[in-house]
Amino acid sequence: MYHHVKKLMYTVRVGDPDPRFGKMLLEQFGGANGELAAAMQYSIQGLNCDDPARKDMLMDIGTEELSHLEVIGTLARMHLAPLKNLKNKEAAYADPLIAICGGGGVSLNNSQGNPWTADYLKITGELDVDLRNNIAAEGRAKIVYERLIDFTDDSQSKEALQFLMTREITHMKVFSMALESLGKGKFEVGKIPPSEEWVNKYFNDSTGEGELGKDATGPWNTGGDWEKVDNPAFKGLGGK
């Protein structure tokens, strides 16, 4: 059961409305890494979850994301407010689609006007995989908020975006700890174990020397159980 409380989770204020920035904010309203996508992804994962404790966690965060949708939507609406006045032609020209079709309001489109789609959602029904997806989703959203902060000089808008950006890190912590609490190995995904013959082989498929580039090494391909395998297609090239 959902219940709408009219008080925003974070009070939004705007000093100087900027319709162009309002359009950018729509990326977090109806975009691939936006709040609606997060709310739907976590809520549907929660509906599919058989674990009561982690189901509760997913529904908590999915519901909070709906609150974030309200915050970012309110912020975007305040910046788009000049488009309500169609006599303000300069503002209307900033985005005819919003001014004419939407009457200066928000809609479930991203910053380029593309409609929201359920294809944004990553839902597998396998809890450990879904939690990894959620960690990545929160990281992507955090970066989008960082970039939005850099595109406005309005201090009050920055404060609201800082709040939303910070909550992305909070959710990353929650999902990371929930994943760890499953007690599965770091690379233990699903139920069927990988083939020992192949799991520790690193194929050096981007290789060469000099003009062909330089091979790099690191913990991702050397040490531990790694076996580095040069791609036979490159034999005879660059001294190989």
C-alpha positions in Angstrom: 0.0 0.0 0.0 1.3 3.4 -0.9 0.4 6.6 0.9 1.4 10.0 -0.5 2.6 12.6 2.1 2.5 16.1 0.6 5.8 17.2 2.3 8.8 16.5 0.1 11.5 14.2 1.4 13.8 17.2 0.7 12.5 20.7 0.4 13.3 22.1 -3.1 14.0 25.8 -3.8 15.2 27.5 -6.9 16.8 31.0 -7.0 17.0 31.5 -10.8 14.9 29.3 -13.0 16.8 28.0 -16.1 14.7 26.1 -18.7 17.7 24.7 -20.4 18.9 23.2 -17.1 15.4 22.0 -16.4 15.5 20.0 -19.5 18.8 18.4 -18.4 17.2 17.5 -15.1 14.7 15.4 -16.9 17.5 12.8 -17.4 17.1 11.9 -13.7 13.3 12.0 -14.0 12.7 9.8 -17.1 16.1 8.7 -18.1 17.9 5.4 -18.0 19.7 6.1 -14.7 16.8 8.2 -13.3 14.7 7.9 -10.2 11.7 6.2 -11.9 13.9 3.5 -13.3 15.4 2.9 -9.9 12.0 2.9 -8.1 10.6 0.3 -10.6 13.7 -1.8 -10.6 14.0 -2.2 -6.9 10.2 -2.6 -6.3 9.8 -5.3 -8.9 12.9 -7.1 -7.6 11.3 -6.9 -4.1 8.0 -8.4 -5.4 10.1 -11.2 -6.9 12.2 -11.8 -3.7 11.4 -14.8 -1.5 13.7 -13.6 1.3 11.5 -11.6 3.7 14.3 -9.5 5.1 15.9 -8.5 1.7 12.4 -8.1 0.2 11.8 -5.5 2.9 15.0 -3.7 2.1 14.3 -3.6 -1.6 10.8 -2.3 -1.1 12.1 0.4 1.4 14.6 1.7 -1.2 12.2 1.3 -4.1 9.7 3.5 -2.2 12.4 6.0 -1.3 13.2 6.3 -5.0 9.6 7.4 -5.7 10.2 10.1 -3.2 13.3 11.1 -5.1 11.3 11.1 -8.3 9.1 13.7 -6.6 12.1 15.8 -5.6 13.8 15.8 -9.0 10.4 16.3 -10.7 9.7 19.3 -8.5 13.1 20.8 -9.1 12.8 20.3 -12.9 9.3 21.8 -12.9 10.6 24.9 -11.1 13.4 25.4 -13.7 10.9 24.8 -16.5 8.4 27.3 -15.1 9.2 30.1 -17.6 7.9 27.8 -20.4 4.5 28.0 -18.9 4.2 31.5 -20.3 4.1 31.0 -24.1 4.6 34.8 -24.5 8.1 34.2 -23.3 9.3 33.2 -26.7 13.0 33.1 -25.8 12.3 30.5 -23.1 9.9 28.6 -25.3 12.5 28.3 -28.1 14.8 26.6 -25.5 12.6 23.5 -25.9 9.5 23.7 -28.1 8.5 20.1 -27.2 8.2 21.0 -23.5 6.7 24.4 -24.1 4.1 23.4 -26.6 3.2 19.7 -25.9 3.9 19.7 -22.2 2.8 23.2 -21.3 6.1 23.7 -19.5 5.7 20.7 -17.2 7.7 17.5 -16.7 7.0 14.3 -18.5 8.5 10.9 -18.5 11.2 11.6 -21.1 14.9 11.9 -20.8 16.9 15.1 -21.5 16.7 14.4 -25.3 13.0 13.9 -25.3 13.1 10.1 -25.6 10.2 8.4 -23.7 10.9 6.3 -20.6 10.9 2.6 -21.2 10.9 -0.6 -19.1 13.9 -1.7 -21.1 15.9 0.4 -18.6 15.2 -2.1 -15.9 17.7 -4.9 -14.9 15.8 -7.7 -13.2 17.0 -11.3 -13.3 15.1 -12.9 -10.3 18.5 -14.0 -9.0 19.1 -11.9 -5.9 22.9 -11.7 -5.9 22.9 -10.7 -9.6 20.2 -8.1 -9.0 22.1 -6.6 -6.1 25.2 -6.2 -8.2 23.1 -4.5 -10.9 21.7 -2.2 -8.2 25.1 -1.2 -7.0 26.1 -0.3 -10.6 22.8 1.6 -11.1 23.4 3.7 -8.0 27.0 4.4 -9.2 25.7 5.6 -12.6 23.1 7.8 -11.0 25.7 9.3 -8.7 27.8 10.4 -11.7 24.9 11.9 -13.5 24.1 14.0 -10.4 27.7 15.1 -10.2 27.6 16.3 -13.8 24.2 18.1 -13.2 25.7 19.9 -10.2 28.5 21.2 -12.5 26.0 22.6 -15.0 24.2 25.0 -12.7 25.2 28.1 -10.7 22.0 28.1 -8.6 23.1 27.3 -5.1 19.7 26.0 -4.0 19.5 23.6 -6.9 23.0 22.4 -6.1 21.9 21.6 -2.5 18.9 19.5 -3.7 21.1 17.6 -6.1 23.8 17.1 -3.5 21.1 15.4 -1.3 20.0 13.1 -4.1 23.6 12.4 -5.1 24.5 11.5 -1.5 21.6 9.0 -1.2 23.0 7.1 -4.2 26.1 6.3 -2.1 23.8 5.3 0.9 22.0 2.9 -1.3 25.3 1.5 -2.7 26.3 0.7 0.9 23.0 -1.0 1.6 23.1 -3.1 -1.5 26.8 -4.0 -1.0 26.1 -5.1 2.6 23.0 -7.1 1.6 25.1 -8.8 -1.1 27.8 -9.6 1.4 25.3 -10.9 3.9 24.3 -13.7 1.4 27.6 -15.4 2.4 28.5 -16.2 -1.2 32.0 -16.0 -2.6 33.0 -12.8 -4.4 32.7 -14.4 -7.8 30.1 -17.0 -6.9 27.2 -16.1 -9.2 24.1 -18.2 -9.5 24.2 -21.9 -8.6 26.2 -23.7 -11.3 30.0 -23.5 -10.7 32.3 -22.4 -13.6 34.6 -24.8 -15.5 38.0 -25.0 -13.7 39.7 -25.5 -17.1 38.7 -22.0 -18.3 37.8 -19.8 -15.3 41.4 -18.6 -14.5 42.6 -18.1 -18.1 43.2 -14.5 -19.2 43.1 -14.2 -23.0 45.5 -11.4 -24.1 43.4 -10.4 -27.1 44.6 -6.8 -27.3 48.3 -7.3 -27.8 51.3 -6.0 -29.7 54.4 -3.9 -29.3 55.6 -0.6 -30.6 53.2 0.8 -33.2 50.8 -2.0 -32.3 50.6 -0.8 -28.7 51.9 -2.1 -25.4 50.6 -4.9 -23.3 49.6 -4.0 -19.7 49.8 -6.2 -16.7 48.0 -5.9 -13.3 46.1 -8.0 -10.8 43.4 -8.5 -13.5 45.8 -10.8 -15.5 48.9 -11.7 -13.4 49.5 -13.3 -10.0 47.3 -15.6 -8.0 45.6 -18.3 -10.1 45.9 -16.4 -13.4 47.2 -18.0 -16.5 47.9 -15.5 -19.3 47.2 -16.8 -22.7 48.4 -15.0 -25.8 45.9 -15.0 -28.7 47.3 -17.3 -31.4 46.0 -14.9 -34.1 48.8 -12.5 -33.1 51.7 -14.9 -33.4 54.4 -13.5 -35.7 53.2 -9.9 -35.1 55.3 -7.4 -33.3 57.9 -9.9 -32.2 55.3 -12.4 -30.9 
